[in-house]
Amino acid sequence: MIRYYSENVTFSLSGKRFNNRWLKAVAESENFSLGNISIIYCSDSYILDMNEKFLKHDYYTDIITFDYCEGNVLSGDLFISIDSVKDNASSFGVTFENELNRVMVHGVLHLMGYDDHTDAEQKIMRSKENEYLALREKMLSEEKK
């Protein structure tokens, strides 16, 4: 089950049911199932505080993933900075929605064990993000038929 929250921002995701189906399909395509995932939308200042307090990192980031997975059941907390997502969308020339979807699937990929510390890992992560963003678009077009 995926639940959505906000901390220190006024934001609510539209299309939560579709988003849940998409992320479930992502998990299943990698032979995982969904456990309890919380997606918490927050501000830059909130995520910076989390980054300093729990990870001892003194910098802003778009997402912090806390992994509580057991076996092939995905569970965790995804803290997503809405401020950083907006900034990144502008910097990369994409829509806010596209960047938010990328960050959400990025967090789920982390729960599946994908990492992005090295150039090689980043390349794999980006490829997986693109694959699952394409899946999202395919699911959206099928839903509209």
C-alpha positions, 0 to 999 in steps of 0.5 A: 500500500502506498500512502501520501503525506506532506510536511512543511509544504502544501502539495497533494498528488492528483491521480494517486490511484493511477500512480499506485497502479504504475508503481505496483507495475514497476515493482512487479516487473522487477519481481517485487511486491509492494508492502508499505510505502510512504511518499512524503512531500516536503520542502527543501528546508525539511529535507535538508534537516532530514539529510543532516539528522539521519544521513549526516549530509549537509546538502539539499537533495530531491529525495531521501529514501529510507529502506524497510524492505524485507525480501522481495516486499518493498517498504520504505519512506520516500521524502521528496522535496517539492522545491528541488523537483520544481528547480530540477524540472526548470533546469532540465527543461521538463514539466514538474509532473515529469520530474516528480514521476522520475523522482518517485520511481527513482526512490522505488528503484532504490528500494529495489537495490539500485544505487547511483553512487558511481557513473555506471550505477547512474547510467543504469538508474537513468535507464530504468527511470526512462523505462518506467516513465515510458511504462507510465505513459503506455499505461496512461494511453491505455487507460484513456482508450 
